[in-house]
Every structure is written in structure tokens, then in C-alpha cells.
């Protein structure tokens, strides 16, 4: 089962779970699985046209899915998927 | 570089650098010759400025337009209680000059804007970005790309930190990936909470800002491998760290000029939306209470915020507002408030749009304005 690491800003939509397991065998399946369990996640990952939002990156292991096979990137049993959102914090 | 000389005091001060074989006096000379701009003197800026000053960077620019506030002291270790109310950039300079008299400082007590960014940044070799908002993040990035400067980036949220070295000039003269290769566009306002809304554990900017200072020193001295083309992630809660690859995105448009970053980040639209919503000021609310007017007060913050300070309003957190319309009066005047007025505006907007409420008033400036103008005993957060 691949593991998906949920970043802090999105944990309020996953009942505070920091990581979730998925049976999905591709990124597309894994995110579908995730957004079915936690529907509020969807609008934070996809835009209205169904593309991954411009302020979110998805990684498998240490590489960006854009450098792999995008949403068709296959997942193995031990794959670790990271969702990386833009965060702006610093001063305040 | 050999023209850079050190006094006896400097040689003694930097001796722990000089005896590192790969750093030695050459590394120290490069530090002394360097000009580094630190944008933001807050949570990240504090460790950045302290360590870069202690390490002997020759010229440091300190940029911040804000004043020191009580709520800063939980993590902004540059400042003391005596600094509250003073200019951050000026207070930082006074503190840092005591730490290392061999460093020259330039204070930029201004807000970085599209009008002044190129002029300020052009005089520096490296920029360290410790700002707290998306418009300034994109502005710093774009200015660095236009001017060919390295942008040492860090960002934090609650327990999580991100660090990278953007637009790093490689030996072959080409530049590494930058912020827009990672995030082409910012999230719309309201979708991602700010630190002021989401909170941050005080020591996190200390950790992450120190990593950022280390990268600045590596970039300046050429010692080690800077975090260019890589993104470092830290979750201080689980102590999981990841270092991910960053690629240049061929679809990233060429940056030729600076733009209106508030508009790019959708902030103008947000402000206009807030304007369309009816408002009451804190003094109007106070009058309504004193006169015993019949109205309902709703607080859309979270329960843990309510515990810090409250106005006795009915607590209906923003995300539950649409499921609790039976608790909201549709006949009498309803004043909705949050911490600063942004979430209550969102709540009113949503209630108007979905259920057609037209009796809702936003408390301008939220409970913070109340603490500032009506009740000085109330805790601000």
C-alpha cells in the first residue's frame, strides 16, 4: 500500500491525519481514493477544470510527477506520495 | 579576494571558521566581501540576521516596514520587550551592531513593492526571503530572476517548513529553478490560512531560518552544495524530513518585468468583496451594546481562539456556518466577527450567496480592533 503524506495546511480536511494509505496503483487512483474519503480535499488539489492546482505539487519519492508520468505515474507498495502546497509564512 | 584584510579582533572572532580546512580565511574573505539582503525581520529574519551578522557577512541589508508587536516575541528572538512599538528594521540594527561591530548595515524601513524592489535588490549579491505573504514572495522571486540574484527561500506553517535556493547561478552561467517553477501561481486568498490565522510553533522559524542562514553562507562562500534544484521539507511534529528534486519548468513564462502582485494574488478582488459587505465599527458595536439594542453577535473563529479572548458572541466556526443557519437570526441585525475581519467577511459572503441573508454586518477589524480601541485589557493574538 502506498503512503500519502498530507501537508499541515490540508490536515484539517483529513481529520488531522498526517499520512494515509491508499490502494491506488497510480497517482490518479490514489488521489481519487483520497478525495472520495475526504471530499473537501478535492478543491484544494484540483481546480475547476480538473487539473492539479498551480500552487500544489505532487511527488512520488523524491521526484515531481511532472518529471515522471504525471497523474499516470505508477505507485508501488512502498511508494511515498507527497502533496506539497505553497505556504507563505515567515514574519507573522 | 586577497585585498580583503582582517584586524586582530576579527581574526580572533572568526577563528572557528578559519580552522575549518574547506572554509578557512578564503571563506571568511568571501563572507566579508558579500552583500546580503534579508527581507523580513520576523520569525525567519531573526535567526537569519543573528547568524549572518555573527558569521561576519560584510554588508547586510535589513528590510521591514513593520513595528515590533507583543505577539512577535514568542519567536522573533531578535527583539526584547523594550523594542515593542519600535521599527523592526531599526531595532534589529541596534541589536546586531552590538553583536558584531565589523558588519555594515543598511536599514530599508519600507515595504518592498514593484516600484522599489529592483532598485533595492540590485545592490546585493544574495537575497534571503523571510516574508509572510504570497505577493511579496512572488515579488522577491521575480526581482531576483530579473537581476540574476540568488534567492534563498524558506517558509513555515504551524510545524512545517520549506527551504530551497532559487535562481542559483551555476558554474556554466545558467540559473537553477525558481519559485515559479515550483508554484506557477499562488492560491486564491482564503484557501490557505496565513500564519497569523494558522499559527506557528515558536521554535520552528528558529530551526528553518538557521537552515536558511547556512544556505546563504554556502552560496556566498561556495563551500558545499547549496540546496539549489532541491526542496527541503521538515515536519517538526513527526521529525520527518524530505529533500525533493526541483526542475526547471519549460512552461514557466520568462519574467521580463515586475507586475501588480496584489492583483496577481487576487487580493484586490478580495478587498473589493469585503467592501460590498455591510460593516459596523467596534465603536458602533460598543454603542449598540450600551444602548441595549436588539441584535445577535456571532463569532466565526475556532473554539481555541474563543478561549484566548471573546466578545461573548455565539461561537459558530466559519466552516460550520452553512450547517448552522437555524442559529442565525434572519429578522434582526446580526453582527459577525472573527480575529481581524477576513473570515467573518467570508462567512457573510457565503450566507448571502447561498441563503440570501441581508441582515448581516461584518465587524470591521474584528476582535483585534476591539482590543485596540475599546478594551485595552483584552489579550491580542
Interface residues (C-beta under 8 A of the other chain):
Chain A: X5 X7 X8 X9 X18 X44 X53 X54 X55 X57 X59 X62 X63 X64 X66 X67 X82 X84 X85 X86 X87 X88 X89 X90 X91 X92
Chain B: X40 X41 X42 X43 X44 X45 X64 X66 X71 X72 X129 X130 X131 X132 X133 X134 X137 X154 X155 X156 X157 X158 X159 X160 X162 X182 X183 X184 X185 X186 X187 X191 X192 X193 X194 X195 X196 X198 X200 X205 X231 X233 X235 X237 X238 X240 X242 X243 X244 X245 X246 X247 X249
